[in-house]
Each structure stands twice: as structure tokens, then as C-alpha cells.
Amino acid sequence: MDCSQLPRSVRRCFDRRAEAEAAKRQRLQDLHEALTDVNNLSDSSSTCSDDVEHFDNARNVENDEGAVNFQENADCDGNLENSDVDADDSANEDGNLNVRDGNSSNSDAEVSEGGSDIHDNGLLDDGTIPFRDEQERENYVIRSLREWAREPGVLSLSKLDDLLHRLSAAYPLMPLTHRTLLEVKHNLEIDDLPGGGRLWCNGIKKNLERLDLTEYLQEQKKIIIDVNMDGLPLYRSSSKNKFWPILGRLVGTSNEPFIIALYCGVKDPQDVNAFLAKFVAELKDLKANGFECNDEIHEFVTEAIMLVKSALSRVCGWVDNRTVYLDLDQPLRTDDSFRNREQPRHHLGVSSLEDEELDTGMVSQFRLDTLHLVYSGVFKRLLNYWLNVLGRSKLHIDIVNMISEVLIFLSPSCPFDFNRRPRSLDCFKTYKCTEFRRILHYDGILVFKDLVHDNIYKHFLLLHCAMYILSSKKLLESKPGVPEEFPGEDEDKRGHSR
């Protein structure tokens, strides 16, 4: 099959994989060539040592044919301390190492004798390096490996460890692990929390100090971050440890989120305020004193705090039970009403985020995500109500089978833009959030039409239209009050399914 006939997204995927494989092969080839050049010098190491001794003795000596000045190479001492190693580089949980640019030190001296020159990079005209002894050559190999491992890209740490073990047979001083090679420090401060669990706090300042914020501050004039907290299981078995990361992201950039703190325990944090203590203390300091960058103090702002509903209730200290809205025209909860406890039965305690120094909007700053609230929340319950709950809106089994046939018919023509292709409703229990989103926004308009009762279909369209408008910034600005009208209309749009 001609590659040009493949979809564009598939071709892009192949191109990215090919580029990554080519970059990996190029790095290995460069390392192989460097080691080959070093090994080729083993037969001439004594000659190089004699040449260096001759250079030292002949320095500043004039002969009959002219004056020749020799200058020894200032950077040819083989000292490992010359390499600049970032102590904060560490391995991720997948066994890969994300690395940054590293600058290698070059020699700034020239040595000439008999027409052969040692240039600024320490190489002779034939591309070799004149080492004084075996130790200097070994130090050069170690230093080159360290610089190579810190070059941009993704490097397999297991492969690097295997390479170090192989080279240690020829170089006794060669580190045996990547941690020793990169001088990774393990002075992590881990706190034991009441109720079980351990917490490692990396902090916001440390993450911001690693970023180049010059252009960002010229545009934004202040530091603005979003914060995310969520609990996730690391294993399928619920008896294993759970992680609660606190993540931050610089607003207005495409940077990856950075880790502020990590909690690990068999259960979720029992004392949420203890879990947030160091995070809140640093927020207070940044809020009061700002963030220093380039000898200037810049204002620090937390724009939004994003959590799923279960985590939101624990962090904010309010009841997380089934909610029923009997009246849809009641006043909305505000930051002031939350702080004043106008609905005391809604609260379970006082959150440390309510500190006056932080001035956190306990309603306005906590974002509600459609992934959990709508797609795997409201719409999932609605489909379950149609499929499994006895009542006047339950769909007949024949109708369910017909809808499934339409979904399967659409599957081959589903664009690659969607993560998952349409599946039968028999797989409803294994549906993912992206599948609920696709059905709500796209498939449902077609597959439910003429197969379900008109009132059920109109009830679905009300939710579809409301979410379609809320998902479009342009439509939301042009029709700001329309989505609010839909919930009041759906009460009369529920009828018999047959």
C-alpha cells in the first residue's frame, strides 16, 4: 500500500516514530565513534606522553631558525569536577530520563609542533586527542559519557546501565550506574502524615527557578499558575498504594505540568490540612513576598485550582453526597456565602485554603471539569437510566440492538481524531469518558433519531445543545443565557420509549 494513501494523522505518527528512532541511532553512533577514536589512541599513548613532555621542556626556548613558544593545555588535567552536572536530574517511573541541554568545556590553548596543531577543542589535525596517560584518557571517556547522557532527548536508563557495566571492564573507574554517572543526589525530605501515608514536597519555587521566565515575564508581568490535585491508584488492586500528586502549570504556556508535592499511602490522606500544610505555607510566602527572578520581585497569582468532585469535597471540606435540585431558580453559591457558612449543612470543616492571607475564592477559583461532571457523570447516568433502570424511559431491547447496529456501522468511518471508535451498547459498562463525549457531541444526534421516543430524543438534544454552546467560546459569548434555559425545559421532555 502506498504511504501517500494513508490518513494524514497516521503518516504524522509514522514520521514522529521514524524521527525518534533516527535520533536514537545517531546518538548511539556518535558514542560508538567517540569510543573508537579513544581506543585507537591506545597504541600511541606513550608517544603522546613523550610529545607533551617535549612541549614542556621546549617552552619559551629560541633556536637558530626562529622562536617557538609552547603553551600547555590548561584544560587537559582530566579533572571530573570540570563537568557541570545538574543534581536534580532524575529518572521517571517508566525508566526513561528526560534531559536538558548541557555545555561541555573546551580547551582554550593551542599546541604546535612539526605542523600538527592542538586546536581550541583539544583535537589534533587528524581528529585525535593527545592524552598524557591512561587515567587522563579514562577521565575523558567518563566526562564524555556524562555530557552525552545529558544531551536533549529520551534515554533508556537500563541501556545506559548496561553500557556502563560493559565499559567498566576496560575502565576501572567507570561508574556502574546512571545515578553515579550523573551524580544524582537523594537527599529527599519525606514527611510522615498523621493517619498514615508519606509526603514529599518539591515546592513551587524550585520548579519555577528551573524555567527561563524572561520572555514570559515580559508579556505577563507576573507569575500565574494553575494547580491540580487528584488521587490515582498505582495498581489494579485497591490494597496497594495510592498517589495524590499536587501539580502546577504556568498559565499561558505550553509547558508540561510540574510536581509540587506527592503523597503516597494505602489510603487517601486522612488529614487533608496536614497534606496541604507545606503547600499552603509556600503559597502564603509567594503571595506576600512575590517571586524573585532576574533580581526583580514579581507578583505571584494562583488562577485556578482543579480537582475532581471527590477530591474537591475533601479539600474544601463540604459534604459529597447525592445532590437533588428541587428548585432551579435559587441563588447560586458565592465566595462570600461559602465563607459566611450560609448553608451550614453543606460544610464539614474549615479548609486550610480558606486562610485570609491566601484570599482564595472557595467557589470562583475551583474549576468544574466536564469530563467527570458531564461525560462520565450526567450523560453516563442518563444512558444507564435508558438501558438498565426499569421505568417509562427504559429502552426496549430491540431498540438497544438497533442503536448498537448503527454504532457498529459507523465504526469503520470514524475519523482518527477520536481516541476510540464507536462500540456496541453491550460494552456500555466498559465505556471510557471519551466515548461518552463522542456520543453526546456527535454520534447521538444520528443514532438516537427515529429510534427512541420523541420526548427522550428532545431531552437528549437539550443536553447536547447546552454542552455544545458551553464548549464553544464564540457561541457562549453570543448566546450567554441560552444554556441556563435548557435545564428548566427538560422536565417535560421525558416520555415513553415505545
C-alpha positions as CSV (number, residue, x, y, z in Angstrom):
1,M,0.0,0.0,0.0
2,D,1.3,3.4,-0.9
3,C,2.1,5.5,2.2
4,S,0.5,8.6,0.5
5,Q,-2.8,6.9,0.7
6,L,-2.7,6.6,4.5
7,P,-4.6,9.2,6.5
8,R,-2.6,12.3,7.4
9,S,-2.7,11.6,11.2
10,V,-1.3,8.1,10.6
11,R,1.5,9.5,8.4
12,R,2.4,12.0,11.1
13,C,2.6,9.3,13.7
14,F,4.9,7.2,11.5
15,D,7.1,10.3,10.8
16,R,7.4,11.0,14.5
17,R,8.4,7.4,15.3
18,A,10.9,7.4,12.4
19,E,12.5,10.7,13.7
20,A,12.7,9.4,17.2
21,E,14.4,6.1,16.0
22,A,16.8,8.1,13.8
23,A,17.8,10.4,16.7
24,K,18.4,7.4,18.9
25,R,20.5,5.6,16.3
26,Q,22.5,8.8,15.7
27,R,23.3,9.2,19.5
28,L,24.5,5.6,19.6
29,Q,26.6,6.1,16.5
30,D,28.2,9.2,17.9
31,L,29.1,7.4,21.1
32,H,30.5,4.4,19.2
33,E,32.7,6.7,17.1
34,A,33.9,8.6,20.2
35,L,34.9,5.3,21.9
36,T,36.5,4.0,18.7
37,D,38.7,7.2,18.5
38,V,39.7,6.8,22.1
39,N,40.7,3.1,21.7
40,N,42.7,3.9,18.5
41,L,45.0,6.0,20.7
42,S,46.0,3.2,23.0
43,D,48.9,2.2,20.8
44,S,50.3,5.7,20.6
45,S,49.7,6.8,24.2
46,S,53.4,6.6,25.1
47,T,54.3,8.7,22.0
48,C,51.7,11.3,23.1
49,S,53.2,11.4,26.6
50,D,56.7,12.0,25.2
51,D,55.4,14.8,23.0
52,V,53.8,16.5,25.9
53,E,57.0,16.3,27.9
54,H,58.9,17.7,25.0
55,F,56.4,20.6,24.8
56,D,57.0,21.4,28.4
57,N,60.8,21.4,28.1
58,A,60.9,23.4,24.9
59,R,58.6,26.2,26.1
60,N,60.0,29.7,25.6
61,V,63.2,28.5,24.0
62,E,64.7,30.2,20.9
63,N,66.7,28.3,18.3
64,D,68.6,29.4,15.2
65,E,65.7,29.2,12.8
66,G,63.3,31.3,15.0
67,A,61.4,31.5,18.2
68,V,58.8,28.9,19.0
69,N,56.5,29.4,22.1
70,F,54.7,26.5,23.5
71,Q,51.7,26.7,25.8
72,E,50.4,23.8,27.7
73,N,46.8,22.8,27.5
74,A,45.1,24.3,30.6
75,D,42.1,22.1,30.5
76,C,44.0,18.7,29.9
77,D,44.1,17.7,33.6
78,G,41.3,15.1,33.4
79,N,39.5,16.5,36.4
80,L,35.9,15.3,36.7
81,E,34.9,18.4,38.6
82,N,35.0,20.3,35.3
83,S,31.8,18.8,34.1
84,D,28.6,20.7,35.1
85,V,26.1,18.1,36.4
86,D,22.6,19.0,37.4
87,A,21.9,17.2,40.7
88,D,18.2,17.4,40.2
89,D,18.1,15.2,37.1
90,S,16.3,12.0,38.0
91,A,14.6,9.0,36.4
92,N,10.8,8.9,35.7
93,E,8.7,5.9,36.6
94,D,8.9,4.5,33.1
95,G,12.6,4.1,33.2
96,N,13.4,7.0,30.8
97,L,15.3,10.1,31.5
98,N,14.2,13.5,30.2
99,V,17.3,15.6,29.9
100,R,18.2,19.2,29.3
101,D,21.0,20.9,27.3
102,G,24.5,20.5,28.8
103,N,27.5,22.6,27.9
104,S,30.8,20.9,27.6
105,S,34.1,22.7,28.5
106,N,36.6,23.2,25.7
107,S,40.3,23.7,25.8
108,D,41.4,27.2,25.1
109,A,45.0,26.5,24.3
110,E,46.9,25.6,21.1
111,V,50.0,23.4,20.9
112,S,52.0,23.3,17.7
113,E,55.0,21.1,16.8
114,G,56.1,19.7,13.4
115,G,53.0,21.1,11.6
116,S,50.5,19.3,14.0
117,D,48.2,21.7,15.9
118,I,46.0,21.1,19.0
119,H,43.0,23.3,18.3
120,D,40.7,25.0,20.7
121,N,38.6,21.8,21.1
122,G,41.7,19.8,22.2
123,L,41.9,17.8,18.9
124,L,44.9,17.3,16.6
125,D,44.6,17.8,12.9
126,D,43.9,14.1,12.4
127,G,41.0,14.3,14.9
128,T,42.7,12.6,17.8
129,I,43.4,13.8,21.4
130,P,46.9,13.6,22.9
131,F,46.4,12.0,26.3
132,R,49.3,12.1,28.8
133,D,48.4,8.8,30.5
134,E,45.7,6.1,30.8
135,Q,44.0,7.9,33.7
136,E,43.5,11.0,31.6
137,R,42.0,9.0,28.8
138,E,39.6,7.2,31.2
139,N,38.5,10.6,32.7
140,Y,37.8,11.9,29.2
141,V,35.6,8.9,28.4
142,I,33.7,9.3,31.7
143,R,33.2,13.0,31.1
144,S,32.1,12.5,27.5
145,L,29.6,9.8,28.6
146,R,28.2,12.2,31.2
147,E,27.8,15.0,28.7
148,W,26.3,12.6,26.1
149,A,23.8,11.3,28.6
150,R,22.7,14.9,29.5
151,E,22.0,15.9,25.9
152,P,18.4,16.6,24.9
153,G,16.2,13.6,24.3
154,V,14.9,10.5,25.9
155,L,17.5,7.9,27.0
156,S,16.8,4.4,28.3
157,L,18.4,4.2,31.8
158,S,18.6,0.4,31.7
159,K,20.5,0.6,28.4
160,L,22.8,3.2,29.9
161,D,23.5,1.0,33.0
162,D,24.2,-2.0,30.7
163,L,26.7,0.2,28.7
164,L,28.5,1.3,31.9
165,H,28.9,-2.3,33.1
166,R,30.4,-3.3,29.7
167,L,32.9,-0.3,29.7
168,S,33.9,-1.0,33.4
169,A,35.9,-4.0,32.2
170,A,38.2,-1.7,30.3
171,Y,37.9,1.4,32.5
172,P,38.1,0.5,36.3
173,L,37.0,4.0,37.4
174,M,33.8,3.9,35.2
175,P,30.6,4.4,37.3
176,L,28.4,1.3,37.3
177,T,25.0,3.1,37.3
178,H,23.5,6.1,35.8
179,R,22.9,7.6,39.2
180,T,26.6,7.7,39.9
181,L,27.5,8.9,36.4
182,L,25.0,11.8,36.6
183,E,25.7,12.4,40.3
184,V,22.1,12.2,41.3
185,K,21.5,13.2,44.9
186,H,18.9,11.5,47.1
187,N,18.5,13.9,50.0
188,L,14.7,14.0,49.7
189,E,12.8,15.2,52.7
190,I,9.8,12.9,53.2
191,D,7.3,13.6,56.0
192,D,5.1,11.0,57.7
193,L,1.5,12.3,57.9
194,P,-1.0,11.6,60.7
195,G,-3.3,8.7,59.8
196,G,-0.7,7.0,57.6
197,G,1.0,7.9,54.3
198,R,4.1,9.8,53.4
199,L,4.5,13.2,51.7
200,W,7.3,14.6,49.6
201,C,7.1,18.3,48.9
202,N,9.2,19.7,46.0
203,G,7.8,23.2,46.2
204,I,6.7,25.8,43.6
205,K,9.9,27.9,43.8
206,K,12.2,25.1,42.8
207,N,10.2,24.3,39.7
208,L,9.9,28.0,38.6
209,E,13.7,28.5,39.1
210,R,14.4,25.8,36.6
211,L,12.4,27.6,33.9
212,D,13.6,30.5,31.7
213,L,10.9,33.1,32.6
214,T,12.4,36.1,30.8
215,E,10.1,36.2,27.8
216,Y,7.1,35.1,29.9
217,L,7.5,37.9,32.5
218,Q,8.0,40.5,29.7
219,E,4.5,39.5,28.4
220,Q,2.6,38.6,31.6
221,K,4.4,40.9,34.1
222,K,3.6,38.4,36.9
223,I,3.7,34.6,37.6
224,I,0.3,32.9,37.1
225,I,-0.1,29.2,37.8
226,D,-2.9,26.6,37.8
227,V,-3.0,23.9,40.5
228,N,-4.4,20.4,40.1
229,M,-4.9,17.8,42.8
230,D,-6.2,14.3,42.3
231,G,-5.9,10.8,43.7
232,L,-5.0,7.9,41.5
233,P,-4.3,4.2,42.1
234,L,-0.9,2.9,41.0
235,Y,-2.1,-0.7,40.8
236,R,-5.3,-2.5,39.9
237,S,-5.5,-3.9,43.4
238,S,-7.1,-1.4,45.8
239,S,-4.8,-2.7,48.6
240,K,-1.8,-1.2,47.0
241,N,-0.5,2.3,47.5
242,K,-2.3,5.4,46.1
243,F,-0.7,8.6,44.8
244,W,-2.1,12.1,45.4
245,P,0.1,14.5,43.4
246,I,-0.2,18.3,43.6
247,L,0.7,19.6,40.1
248,G,1.3,23.1,38.9
249,R,1.3,24.6,35.4
250,L,2.4,28.0,34.2
251,V,-0.6,29.7,32.6
252,G,-0.2,31.0,29.1
253,T,2.5,28.5,28.1
254,S,2.6,25.0,26.6
255,N,5.0,23.8,29.3
256,E,4.3,20.4,30.9
257,P,2.9,20.4,34.5
258,F,5.4,20.3,37.2
259,I,5.2,18.3,40.5
260,I,4.7,20.4,43.6
261,A,4.2,17.6,46.1
262,L,3.5,13.8,46.1
263,Y,1.6,11.8,48.7
264,C,1.8,8.0,48.8
265,G,-0.2,5.8,51.1
266,V,-2.5,2.8,51.3
267,K,-5.5,5.2,51.9
268,D,-6.3,8.7,50.8
269,P,-4.9,11.4,53.1
270,Q,-6.9,11.3,56.3
271,D,-5.9,14.8,57.4
272,V,-6.2,17.0,54.3
273,N,-5.0,20.1,56.1
274,A,-1.7,18.3,57.1
275,F,-1.5,17.1,53.5
276,L,-1.7,20.8,52.3
277,A,0.3,22.3,55.1
278,K,3.6,22.9,53.2
279,F,1.9,23.8,50.0
280,V,-0.3,26.4,51.8
281,A,2.8,27.8,53.6
282,E,4.7,28.3,50.4
283,L,1.6,29.9,48.8
284,K,1.4,32.4,51.6
285,D,5.1,33.3,51.2
286,L,4.8,33.8,47.5
287,K,1.6,35.7,47.9
288,A,3.2,38.1,50.4
289,N,6.7,38.4,49.1
290,G,6.3,37.6,45.4
291,F,8.7,35.6,43.2
292,E,12.3,36.8,42.6
293,C,13.6,36.5,39.0
294,N,16.4,38.4,37.4
295,D,16.9,40.5,40.5
296,E,13.3,41.7,40.3
297,I,10.3,40.8,42.5
298,H,7.2,39.7,40.5
299,E,3.7,39.2,41.7
300,F,2.5,35.6,42.2
301,V,-1.1,34.6,41.4
302,T,-2.9,31.3,41.6
303,E,-5.6,31.5,38.9
304,A,-7.5,28.2,39.2
305,I,-7.5,25.1,41.4
306,M,-8.8,22.0,39.5
307,L,-10.0,18.8,41.3
308,V,-12.4,16.0,40.6
309,K,-15.6,16.2,42.8
310,S,-14.4,13.6,45.3
311,A,-11.1,15.4,45.9
312,L,-12.8,18.8,45.8
313,S,-15.1,17.9,48.7
314,R,-12.2,16.7,50.8
315,V,-10.0,19.7,50.1
316,C,-12.8,22.3,50.6
317,G,-14.5,20.5,53.5
318,W,-18.0,20.0,52.2
319,V,-20.5,17.2,52.0
320,D,-20.2,14.9,49.0
321,N,-23.5,13.1,48.7
322,R,-26.2,12.8,46.1
323,T,-27.4,16.2,45.2
324,V,-31.0,16.9,44.2
325,Y,-32.1,20.3,42.8
326,L,-35.8,20.7,43.6
327,D,-35.8,24.4,42.5
328,L,-33.6,25.6,39.6
329,D,-34.2,29.3,40.2
330,Q,-32.4,29.5,43.6
331,P,-29.4,31.9,44.1
332,L,-26.0,30.4,43.3
333,R,-23.4,29.8,45.9
334,T,-20.7,32.5,46.1
335,D,-17.3,33.0,47.7
336,D,-18.9,35.2,50.4
337,S,-21.8,32.8,51.1
338,F,-19.3,29.9,51.4
339,R,-17.1,31.8,53.9
340,N,-20.1,33.0,55.9
341,R,-21.4,29.4,56.1
342,E,-24.9,30.5,54.9
343,Q,-25.6,26.8,54.3
344,P,-24.1,25.2,57.4
345,R,-25.2,21.6,56.5
346,H,-23.1,21.9,53.4
347,H,-19.8,22.2,55.4
348,L,-17.8,19.6,57.3
349,G,-14.9,21.7,58.5
350,V,-12.6,24.6,57.6
351,S,-10.1,24.1,54.8
352,S,-6.6,25.5,55.2
353,L,-7.1,27.1,51.8
354,E,-9.6,29.5,53.4
355,D,-6.8,31.3,55.1
356,E,-7.3,35.1,54.8
357,E,-3.7,35.6,53.7
358,L,-4.4,33.5,50.6
359,D,-7.7,35.1,49.8
360,T,-8.8,32.0,47.9
361,G,-12.1,32.1,46.1
362,M,-13.6,28.9,47.5
363,V,-16.2,28.9,44.7
364,S,-14.9,31.0,41.9
365,Q,-11.3,29.6,41.8
366,F,-12.3,26.0,41.9
367,R,-13.0,24.9,38.3
368,L,-15.6,22.2,37.4
369,D,-14.4,19.8,34.7
370,T,-16.8,18.5,32.1
371,L,-15.0,15.1,32.0
372,H,-16.3,14.0,35.3
373,L,-19.3,16.1,35.8
374,V,-21.0,15.6,32.4
375,Y,-19.4,12.9,30.2
376,S,-18.8,10.3,32.9
377,G,-21.3,11.9,35.2
378,V,-24.7,13.2,34.0
379,F,-24.6,11.6,30.5
380,K,-23.4,8.3,31.8
381,R,-26.2,8.1,34.3
382,L,-28.7,9.2,31.6
383,L,-27.6,6.3,29.3
384,N,-27.7,3.9,32.2
385,Y,-31.2,5.1,33.0
386,W,-32.3,4.3,29.4
387,L,-30.6,0.9,29.3
388,N,-30.9,-0.6,32.8
389,V,-33.4,1.2,35.1
390,L,-37.0,0.0,35.0
391,G,-39.4,2.8,34.2
392,R,-41.2,4.6,31.4
393,S,-38.0,5.8,29.8
394,K,-36.2,2.4,29.7
395,L,-35.4,1.4,26.1
396,H,-36.7,-1.8,24.6
397,I,-34.1,-4.5,24.0
398,D,-34.9,-4.4,20.2
399,I,-34.3,-0.6,20.2
400,V,-31.0,-1.1,22.1
401,N,-29.9,-3.6,19.5
402,M,-30.8,-1.3,16.6
403,I,-28.8,1.5,18.2
404,S,-25.8,-0.8,18.6
405,E,-26.0,-1.8,14.9
406,V,-25.9,1.8,13.9
407,L,-22.9,2.4,16.1
408,I,-21.0,-0.6,14.7
409,F,-21.9,0.6,11.2
410,L,-20.3,4.0,11.9
411,S,-17.2,2.5,13.4
412,P,-15.2,2.0,10.1
413,S,-15.8,5.6,9.0
414,C,-14.9,7.1,12.4
415,P,-12.1,9.7,11.9
416,F,-8.7,9.2,13.6
417,D,-9.3,12.4,15.5
418,F,-11.3,10.4,18.0
419,N,-9.4,8.2,20.5
420,R,-11.9,5.3,20.3
421,R,-14.2,4.0,17.6
422,P,-17.9,3.5,18.3
423,R,-18.8,0.3,20.0
424,S,-22.0,-1.6,20.7
425,L,-24.1,-0.6,23.7
426,D,-23.4,-4.1,25.1
427,C,-20.0,-2.6,26.0
428,F,-21.6,0.2,28.0
429,K,-20.0,-0.8,31.3
430,T,-16.5,-0.5,29.8
431,Y,-17.1,2.8,28.0
432,K,-14.5,5.5,28.6
433,C,-15.1,9.2,29.1
434,T,-14.0,10.0,25.6
435,E,-16.7,7.6,24.2
436,F,-19.4,9.3,26.2
437,R,-18.2,12.6,24.9
438,R,-18.2,11.4,21.3
439,I,-21.8,10.1,21.6
440,L,-23.1,13.2,23.3
441,H,-21.5,15.6,20.8
442,Y,-21.6,13.6,17.6
443,D,-23.0,10.1,17.3
444,G,-26.1,10.6,19.4
445,I,-27.7,13.0,17.0
446,L,-27.9,10.3,14.4
447,V,-28.2,7.0,16.3
448,F,-31.0,8.1,18.6
449,K,-33.1,9.8,15.9
450,D,-36.2,7.9,14.9
451,L,-35.3,5.1,17.3
452,V,-36.3,6.5,20.7
453,H,-39.4,8.3,21.7
454,D,-39.6,12.0,20.6
455,N,-39.6,13.3,24.2
456,I,-36.5,11.2,25.0
457,Y,-34.7,12.4,21.9
458,K,-35.6,16.1,22.6
459,H,-34.4,15.6,26.2
460,F,-31.1,14.4,24.8
461,L,-30.9,17.3,22.4
462,L,-31.3,19.8,25.2
463,L,-28.2,18.4,26.9
464,H,-26.4,18.2,23.6
465,C,-27.1,21.8,22.7
466,A,-26.3,23.1,26.1
467,M,-22.9,21.4,26.1
468,Y,-22.2,22.3,22.5
469,I,-22.7,26.0,23.3
470,L,-20.7,25.8,26.6
471,S,-17.9,24.1,24.7
472,S,-17.6,27.0,22.2
473,K,-16.3,30.3,23.4
474,K,-17.8,32.1,20.4
475,L,-21.2,30.7,20.9
476,L,-21.1,31.2,24.6
477,E,-20.4,34.9,24.1
478,S,-23.2,35.3,21.5
479,K,-25.8,33.3,23.5
480,P,-24.8,33.7,27.1
481,G,-28.2,32.9,28.7
482,V,-29.3,30.1,26.4
483,P,-27.7,27.2,28.3
484,E,-29.3,28.3,31.5
485,E,-32.8,27.9,29.9
486,F,-32.3,24.2,29.0
487,P,-32.5,22.6,32.4
488,G,-35.9,24.1,33.0
489,E,-37.3,22.7,29.8
490,D,-36.2,19.1,30.2
491,E,-38.8,18.2,32.8
492,D,-41.5,17.8,30.2
493,K,-39.2,16.1,27.7
494,R,-39.3,12.6,29.2
495,G,-41.8,10.2,27.8
496,H,-42.5,6.6,27.0
497,S,-39.9,4.9,24.9
498,R,-42.3,2.9,22.8
